[in-house]
Amino acid sequence: MLAVYISLAMETIGDITASAEVSRVAVQGPEFETRIQGGILADGLGGFLSALFTVTPLSTFAQNNGVIAITRCANRGAGRWCCFFLVLFGVLGKISGVFLSIPNPVLGGVTTFLFASVAVSGARVLSYIKFTRRERFILAAALSFGFGNLLVPTIFTHLFDRVKDPNKGLEGLITSITIILSTPFLSSGLLAVVLNMILPIDMPNTKQEEDFRDPEDLSKPE
């Protein structure tokens, strides 16, 4: 579960950044960092309350980025009213039944478009990064690990088959490691975090960077 909480914190950072980008507010600076801290704190408190009710931790709703991009409404008051109606529909089953009667193809089409908008927001956020060899390697390693895990889901299923008769503690540890490695977004996210911590930062203005300048810059007259 600790790995799940860590992955949800990473997801919260990405979702808040994407929401800030589509809302046309700053995605850098002290104000943005304060917004990130508040989002992670709220997400942690939500996960804590979820644990008290013996349910899995809550996740940040990534589809909000797509909704904001479509409606161009990033007002916090609208978000609060949405929360109110979600609670109301959860309590009053007859009202929520109206939305359950919506045909699945309609919901599927809307959901597909929303998640496509989330992917576009993620690509937009990546465009703010000044890519060096270090950032390229981290992103490529995380994506290759995640996509490989997604295409071959059973790649880590038999990783610990040779461990015979483990005790309960070891069995729980093996199960946890297998779940983490078998979940694409968990494995790729944790790999990116580890690589970001251990890989040294490239020094700017080096001879190598001068030799490998942007082709667009080379085409410009001196």
Phi and psi in degrees as GROMACS dihedral restraints (atoms count N, CA, C in turn):
[ dihedral_restraints ]
;  ai    aj    ak    al  type     phi  dphi    fc
    3     4     5     6     1   -60.7    20    10
    4     5     6     7     1   -41.2    20    10
    6     7     8     9     1   -63.2    20    10
    7     8     9    10     1   -35.2    20    10
    9    10    11    12     1   -65.0    20    10
   10    11    12    13     1   -43.0    20    10
   12    13    14    15     1   -63.4    20    10
   13    14    15    16     1   -39.5    20    10
   15    16    17    18     1   -64.9    20    10
   16    17    18    19     1   -43.1    20    10
   18    19    20    21     1   -65.7    20    10
   19    20    21    22     1   -36.1    20    10
   21    22    23    24     1   -67.6    20    10
   22    23    24    25     1   -34.7    20    10
   24    25    26    27     1   -64.7    20    10
   25    26    27    28     1   -41.4    20    10
   27    28    29    30     1   -64.3    20    10
   28    29    30    31     1   -40.7    20    10
   30    31    32    33     1   -63.8    20    10
   31    32    33    34     1   -38.8    20    10
   33    34    35    36     1   -61.8    20    10
   34    35    36    37     1   -43.1    20    10
   36    37    38    39     1   -60.3    20    10
   37    38    39    40     1   -45.6    20    10
   39    40    41    42     1   -65.3    20    10
   40    41    42    43     1   -41.8    20    10
   42    43    44    45     1   -67.1    20    10
   43    44    45    46     1   -41.3    20    10
   45    46    47    48     1   -66.1    20    10
   46    47    48    49     1   -39.8    20    10
   48    49    50    51     1   -63.1    20    10
   49    50    51    52     1   -44.5    20    10
   51    52    53    54     1   -66.1    20    10
   52    53    54    55     1   -39.4    20    10
   54    55    56    57     1   -64.4    20    10
   55    56    57    58     1   -39.4    20    10
   57    58    59    60     1   -64.8    20    10
   58    59    60    61     1   -37.3    20    10
   60    61    62    63     1   -67.6    20    10
   61    62    63    64     1   -45.8    20    10
   63    64    65    66     1   -73.7    20    10
   64    65    66    67     1   -20.0    20    10
   66    67    68    69     1   -86.7    20    10
   67    68    69    70     1    -2.4    20    10
   69    70    71    72     1    63.0    20    10
   70    71    72    73     1    40.9    20    10
   72    73    74    75     1  -116.0    20    10
   73    74    75    76     1   171.0    20    10
   75    76    77    78     1   -63.7    20    10
   76    77    78    79     1   138.5    20    10
   78    79    80    81     1  -112.3    20    10
   79    80    81    82     1    16.5    20    10
   81    82    83    84     1  -147.7    20    10
   82    83    84    85     1   159.5    20    10
   84    85    86    87     1    99.9    20    10
   85    86    87    88     1   177.2    20    10
   87    88    89    90     1   -61.5    20    10
   88    89    90    91     1   -39.3    20    10
   90    91    92    93     1   -63.8    20    10
   91    92    93    94     1   -42.6    20    10
   93    94    95    96     1   -66.1    20    10
   94    95    96    97     1   -40.3    20    10
   96    97    98    99     1   -64.4    20    10
   97    98    99   100     1   -37.4    20    10
   99   100   101   102     1   -64.0    20    10
  100   101   102   103     1   -39.1    20    10
  102   103   104   105     1   -64.9    20    10
  103   104   105   106     1   -39.7    20    10
  105   106   107   108     1   -65.2    20    10
  106   107   108   109     1   -43.9    20    10
  108   109   110   111     1   -61.3    20    10
  109   110   111   112     1   -42.9    20    10
  111   112   113   114     1   -65.1    20    10
  112   113   114   115     1   -38.5    20    10
  114   115   116   117     1   -65.8    20    10
  115   116   117   118     1   -42.9    20    10
  117   118   119   120     1   -66.2    20    10
  118   119   120   121     1   -39.2    20    10
  120   121   122   123     1   -62.7    20    10
  121   122   123   124     1   -45.5    20    10
  123   124   125   126     1   -63.7    20    10
  124   125   126   127     1   -39.3    20    10
  126   127   128   129     1   -65.3    20    10
  127   128   129   130     1   -40.3    20    10
  129   130   131   132     1   -64.9    20    10
  130   131   132   133     1   -41.1    20    10
  132   133   134   135     1   -65.4    20    10
  133   134   135   136     1   -38.8    20    10
  135   136   137   138     1   -63.5    20    10
  136   137   138   139     1   -40.5    20    10
  138   139   140   141     1   -65.7    20    10
  139   140   141   142     1   -35.5    20    10
  141   142   143   144     1   -65.1    20    10
  142   143   144   145     1   -44.3    20    10
  144   145   146   147     1   -66.3    20    10
  145   146   147   148     1   -35.2    20    10
  147   148   149   150     1   -63.0    20    10
  148   149   150   151     1   -39.9    20    10
  150   151   152   153     1   -64.3    20    10
  151   152   153   154     1   -35.5    20    10
  153   154   155   156     1   -64.5    20    10
  154   155   156   157     1   -29.5    20    10
  156   157   158   159     1   -96.4    20    10
  157   158   159   160     1    13.9    20    10
  159   160   161   162     1    57.0    20    10
  160   161   162   163     1    39.5    20    10
  162   163   164   165     1  -124.3    20    10
  163   164   165   166     1   166.4    20    10
  165   166   167   168     1   -68.1    20    10
  166   167   168   169     1   154.7    20    10
  168   169   170   171     1   -63.8    20    10
  169   170   171   172     1   150.6    20    10
  171   172   173   174     1   -78.9    20    10
  172   173   174   175     1   151.1    20    10
  174   175   176   177     1  -113.7    20    10
  175   176   177   178     1   147.8    20    10
  177   178   179   180     1   -63.8    20    10
  178   179   180   181     1   137.2    20    10
  180   181   182   183     1   -81.1    20    10
  181   182   183   184     1    98.6    20    10
  183   184   185   186     1   -67.9    20    10
  184   185   186   187     1   -24.3    20    10
  186   187   188   189     1   -65.2    20    10
  187   188   189   190     1   -15.1    20    10
  189   190   191   192     1   -58.5    20    10
  190   191   192   193     1   -33.9    20    10
  192   193   194   195     1   -60.9    20    10
  193   194   195   196     1   -44.0    20    10
  195   196   197   198     1   -66.7    20    10
  196   197   198   199     1   -38.6    20    10
  198   199   200   201     1   -63.8    20    10
  199   200   201   202     1   -43.2    20    10
  201   202   203   204     1   -64.5    20    10
  202   203   204   205     1   -41.1    20    10
  204   205   206   207     1   -63.9    20    10
  205   206   207   208     1   -35.4    20    10
  207   208   209   210     1   -77.8    20    10
  208   209   210   211     1   -48.4    20    10
  210   211   212   213     1   -87.2    20    10
  211   212   213   214     1   -18.3    20    10
  213   214   215   216     1    58.9    20    10
  214   215   216   217     1    29.0    20    10
  216   217   218   219     1  -114.0    20    10
  217   218   219   220     1   110.5    20    10
  219   220   221   222     1  -118.2    20    10
  220   221   222   223     1    24.8    20    10
  222   223   224   225     1   -73.3    20    10
  223   224   225   226     1   133.4    20    10
  225   226   227   228     1   -67.1    20    10
  226   227   228   229     1   -32.0    20    10
  228   229   230   231     1   -61.0    20    10
  229   230   231   232     1   -39.9    20    10
  231   232   233   234     1   -63.4    20    10
  232   233   234   235     1   -38.5    20    10
  234   235   236   237     1   -63.8    20    10
  235   236   237   238     1   -40.4    20    10
  237   238   239   240     1   -64.7    20    10
  238   239   240   241     1   -40.4    20    10
  240   241   242   243     1   -65.3    20    10
  241   242   243   244     1   -36.3    20    10
  243   244   245   246     1   -62.7    20    10
  244   245   246   247     1   -41.8    20    10
  246   247   248   249     1   -61.3    20    10
  247   248   249   250     1   -41.6    20    10
  249   250   251   252     1   -61.7    20    10
  250   251   252   253     1   -45.3    20    10
  252   253   254   255     1   -68.9    20    10
  253   254   255   256     1   -34.4    20    10
  255   256   257   258     1   -63.4    20    10
  256   257   258   259     1   -42.7    20    10
  258   259   260   261     1   -64.0    20    10
  259   260   261   262     1   -42.4    20    10
  261   262   263   264     1   -62.7    20    10
  262   263   264   265     1   -44.0    20    10
  264   265   266   267     1   -68.4    20    10
  265   266   267   268     1   -29.0    20    10
  267   268   269   270     1   -71.2    20    10
  268   269   270   271     1   -29.2    20    10
  270   271   272   273     1   -84.9    20    10
  271   272   273   274     1   -42.6    20    10
  273   274   275   276     1   -98.2    20    10
  274   275   276   277     1   102.4    20    10
  276   277   278   279     1   -66.1    20    10
  277   278   279   280     1   -32.4    20    10
  279   280   281   282     1   -67.3    20    10
  280   281   282   283     1   -34.9    20    10
  282   283   284   285     1   -70.8    20    10
  283   284   285   286     1   -43.1    20    10
  285   286   287   288     1   -66.0    20    10
  286   287   288   289     1   -22.9    20    10
  288   289   290   291     1   -63.4    20    10
  289   290   291   292     1   -26.1    20    10
  291   292   293   294     1   -63.4    20    10
  292   293   294   295     1   -40.4    20    10
  294   295   296   297     1   -77.0    20    10
  295   296   297   298     1   -29.4    20    10
  297   298   299   300     1   -68.2    20    10
  298   299   300   301     1   -20.9    20    10
  300   301   302   303     1   -80.4    20    10
  301   302   303   304     1    -6.6    20    10
  303   304   305   306     1   -65.8    20    10
  304   305   306   307     1   132.7    20    10
  306   307   308   309     1   -59.3    20    10
  307   308   309   310     1   144.9    20    10
  309   310   311   312     1   -60.3    20    10
  310   311   312   313     1   -37.7    20    10
  312   313   314   315     1   -59.9    20    10
  313   314   315   316     1   -35.2    20    10
  315   316   317   318     1   -67.0    20    10
  316   317   318   319     1   -47.9    20    10
  318   319   320   321     1   -62.9    20    10
  319   320   321   322     1   -39.1    20    10
  321   322   323   324     1   -64.0    20    10
  322   323   324   325     1   -41.2    20    10
  324   325   326   327     1   -64.8    20    10
  325   326   327   328     1   -44.0    20    10
  327   328   329   330     1   -64.7    20    10
  328   329   330   331     1   -44.2    20    10
  330   331   332   333     1   -63.6    20    10
  331   332   333   334     1   -41.3    20    10
  333   334   335   336     1   -61.3    20    10
  334   335   336   337     1   -44.6    20    10
  336   337   338   339     1   -65.6    20    10
  337   338   339   340     1   -39.2    20    10
  339   340   341   342     1   -64.2    20    10
  340   341   342   343     1   -44.1    20    10
  342   343   344   345     1   -69.8    20    10
  343   344   345   346     1   -31.2    20    10
  345   346   347   348     1   -64.5    20    10
  346   347   348   349     1   -38.1    20    10
  348   349   350   351     1   -65.3    20    10
  349   350   351   352     1   -35.1    20    10
  351   352   353   354     1   -63.8    20    10
  352   353   354   355     1   -41.9    20    10
  354   355   356   357     1   -63.2    20    10
  355   356   357   358     1   -40.3    20    10
  357   358   359   360     1   -64.7    20    10
  358   359   360   361     1   -40.2    20    10
  360   361   362   363     1   -62.3    20    10
  361   362   363   364     1   -39.7    20    10
  363   364   365   366     1   -62.8    20    10
  364   365   366   367     1   -42.1    20    10
  366   367   368   369     1   -64.6    20    10
  367   368   369   370     1   -36.3    20    10
  369   370   371   372     1   -65.7    20    10
  370   371   372   373     1   -40.3    20    10
  372   373   374   375     1   -64.5    20    10
  373   374   375   376     1   -39.9    20    10
  375   376   377   378     1   -63.2    20    10
  376   377   378   379     1   -26.4    20    10
  378   379   380   381     1   -68.9    20    10
  379   380   381   382     1   -16.7    20    10
  381   382   383   384     1   -77.3    20    10
  382   383   384   385     1   -14.3    20    10
  384   385   386   387     1   -83.6    20    10
  385   386   387   388     1   134.9    20    10
  387   388   389   390     1   -86.2    20    10
  388   389   390   391     1   103.1    20    10
  390   391   392   393     1   -74.2    20    10
  391   392   393   394     1   127.5    20    10
  393   394   395   396     1  -115.2    20    10
  394   395   396   397     1  -176.9    20    10
  396   397   398   399     1   -59.7    20    10
  397   398   399   400     1   -36.0    20    10
  399   400   401   402     1   -64.2    20    10
  400   401   402   403     1   -50.1    20    10
  402   403   404   405     1   -65.0    20    10
  403   404   405   406     1   -38.7    20    10
  405   406   407   408     1   -61.7    20    10
  406   407   408   409     1   -43.1    20    10
  408   409   410   411     1   -65.6    20    10
  409   410   411   412     1   -43.2    20    10
  411   412   413   414     1   -62.8    20    10
  412   413   414   415     1   -46.7    20    10
  414   415   416   417     1   -65.4    20    10
  415   416   417   418     1   -43.1    20    10
  417   418   419   420     1   -65.1    20    10
  418   419   420   421     1   -41.4    20    10
  420   421   422   423     1   -64.2    20    10
  421   422   423   424     1   -44.0    20    10
  423   424   425   426     1   -65.6    20    10
  424   425   426   427     1   -44.3    20    10
  426   427   428   429     1   -66.6    20    10
  427   428   429   430     1   -42.5    20    10
  429   430   431   432     1   -64.1    20    10
  430   431   432   433     1   -40.0    20    10
  432   433   434   435     1   -65.9    20    10
  433   434   435   436     1   -44.0    20    10
  435   436   437   438     1   -68.5    20    10
  436   437   438   439     1   -45.9    20    10
  438   439   440   441     1   -67.9    20    10
  439   440   441   442     1   -38.6    20    10
  441   442   443   444     1   -61.8    20    10
  442   443   444   445     1   -40.7    20    10
  444   445   446   447     1   -66.1    20    10
  445   446   447   448     1   -34.7    20    10
  447   448   449   450     1   -72.2    20    10
  448   449   450   451     1   -37.8    20    10
  450   451   452   453     1   -77.3    20    10
  451   452   453   454     1   -30.5    20    10
  453   454   455   456     1  -124.0    20    10
  454   455   456   457     1    81.2    20    10
  456   457   458   459     1   -62.5    20    10
  457   458   459   460     1   -24.9    20    10
  459   460   461   462     1   -93.7    20    10
  460   461   462   463     1    14.7    20    10
  462   463   464   465     1   -64.8    20    10
  463   464   465   466     1   -30.8    20    10
  465   466   467   468     1  -108.7    20    10
  466   467   468   469     1     7.7    20    10
  468   469   470   471     1   -63.0    20    10
  469   470   471   472     1   -39.4    20    10
  471   472   473   474     1  -106.0    20    10
  472   473   474   475     1    28.5    20    10
  474   475   476   477     1   -65.7    20    10
  475   476   477   478     1   -36.0    20    10
  477   478   479   480     1  -113.0    20    10
  478   479   480   481     1    28.8    20    10
  480   481   482   483     1   -64.0    20    10
  481   482   483   484     1   -28.0    20    10
  483   484   485   486     1   -81.7    20    10
  484   485   486   487     1    -4.8    20    10
  486   487   488   489     1   -80.5    20    10
  487   488   489   490     1   112.2    20    10
  489   490   491   492     1  -100.6    20    10
  490   491   492   493     1   135.7    20    10
  492   493   494   495     1    49.9    20    10
  493   494   495   496     1    58.4    20    10
  495   496   497   498     1   -74.3    20    10
  496   497   498   499     1   151.0    20    10
  498   499   500   501     1   -74.0    20    10
  499   500   501   502     1   177.4    20    10
  501   502   503   504     1   -64.0    20    10
  502   503   504   505     1   -39.3    20    10
  504   505   506   507     1   -64.6    20    10
  505   506   507   508     1   -46.8    20    10
  507   508   509   510     1   -66.5    20    10
  508   509   510   511     1   -37.1    20    10
  510   511   512   513     1   -63.6    20    10
  511   512   513   514     1   -40.5    20    10
  513   514   515   516     1   -64.8    20    10
  514   515   516   517     1   -40.1    20    10
  516   517   518   519     1   -64.0    20    10
  517   518   519   520     1   -43.7    20    10
  519   520   521   522     1   -63.0    20    10
  520   521   522   523     1   -42.1    20    10
  522   523   524   525     1   -63.4    20    10
  523   524   525   526     1   -41.3    20    10
  525   526   527   528     1   -64.0    20    10
  526   527   528   529     1   -45.2    20    10
  528   529   530   531     1   -62.6    20    10
  529   530   531   532     1   -41.1    20    10
  531   532   533   534     1   -64.4    20    10
  532   533   534   535     1   -41.5    20    10
  534   535   536   537     1   -64.5    20    10
  535   536   537   538     1   -43.3    20    10
  537   538   539   540     1   -62.9    20    10
  538   539   540   541     1   -46.5    20    10
  540   541   542   543     1   -70.9    20    10
  541   542   543   544     1   -26.0    20    10
  543   544   545   546     1   -88.0    20    10
  544   545   546   547     1    -4.8    20    10
  546   547   548   549     1  -101.8    20    10
  547   548   549   550     1   113.5    20    10
  549   550   551   552     1   -56.5    20    10
  550   551   552   553     1   -48.8    20    10
  552   553   554   555     1   -70.4    20    10
  553   554   555   556     1   -28.8    20    10
  555   556   557   558     1   -70.0    20    10
  556   557   558   559     1   -50.3    20    10
  558   559   560   561     1   -65.1    20    10
  559   560   561   562     1   -44.7    20    10
  561   562   563   564     1   -68.4    20    10
  562   563   564   565     1   -39.6    20    10
  564   565   566   567     1   -64.9    20    10
  565   566   567   568     1   -46.1    20    10
  567   568   569   570     1   -65.3    20    10
  568   569   570   571     1   -36.9    20    10
  570   571   572   573     1   -63.4    20    10
  571   572   573   574     1   -42.0    20    10
  573   574   575   576     1   -63.3    20    10
  574   575   576   577     1   -40.3    20    10
  576   577   578   579     1   -64.5    20    10
  577   578   579   580     1   -44.7    20    10
  579   580   581   582     1   -64.0    20    10
  580   581   582   583     1   -45.1    20    10
  582   583   584   585     1   -64.1    20    10
  583   584   585   586     1   -37.1    20    10
  585   586   587   588     1   -65.5    20    10
  586   587   588   589     1   -28.8    20    10
  588   589   590   591     1   -81.9    20    10
  589   590   591   592     1   -33.6    20    10
  591   592   593   594     1   -98.9    20    10
  592   593   594   595     1   -23.5    20    10
  594   595   596   597     1   -79.7    20    10
  595   596   597   598     1   133.9    20    10
  597   598   599   600     1   -69.1    20    10
  598   599   600   601     1   149.1    20    10
  600   601   602   603     1   -78.3    20    10
  601   602   603   604     1   135.2    20    10
  603   604   605   606     1   -66.0    20    10
  604   605   606   607     1   136.5    20    10
  606   607   608   609     1   -76.4    20    10
  607   608   609   610     1   133.2    20    10
  609   610   611   612     1   -75.3    20    10
  610   611   612   613     1   161.7    20    10
  612   613   614   615     1    58.2    20    10
  613   614   615   616     1    42.1    20    10
  615   616   617   618     1   -92.1    20    10
  616   617   618   619     1   167.2    20    10
  618   619   620   621     1   -62.1    20    10
  619   620   621   622     1   -35.1    20    10
  621   622   623   624     1   -63.3    20    10
  622   623   624   625     1   -40.2    20    10
  624   625   626   627     1   -68.0    20    10
  625   626   627   628     1   -31.3    20    10
  627   628   629   630     1   -69.5    20    10
  628   629   630   631     1   -34.9    20    10
  630   631   632   633     1   -74.3    20    10
  631   632   633   634     1   -26.1    20    10
  633   634   635   636     1  -116.4    20    10
  634   635   636   637     1    62.3    20    10
  636   637   638   639     1   -79.0    20    10
  637   638   639   640     1   164.9    20    10
  639   640   641   642     1   -64.8    20    10
  640   641   642   643     1   133.4    20    10
  642   643   644   645     1   -56.6    20    10
  643   644   645   646     1   -32.2    20    10
  645   646   647   648     1   -64.9    20    10
  646   647   648   649     1   -36.1    20    10
  648   649   650   651     1   -69.0    20    10
  649   650   651   652     1   -33.1    20    10
  651   652   653   654     1   -69.7    20    10
  652   653   654   655     1   -27.1    20    10
  654   655   656   657     1   -80.8    20    10
  655   656   657   658     1   -13.1    20    10
  657   658   659   660     1   -79.6    20    10
  658   659   660   661     1   143.0    20    10
  660   661   662   663     1   -68.7    20    10
  661   662   663   664     1   148.5    20    10
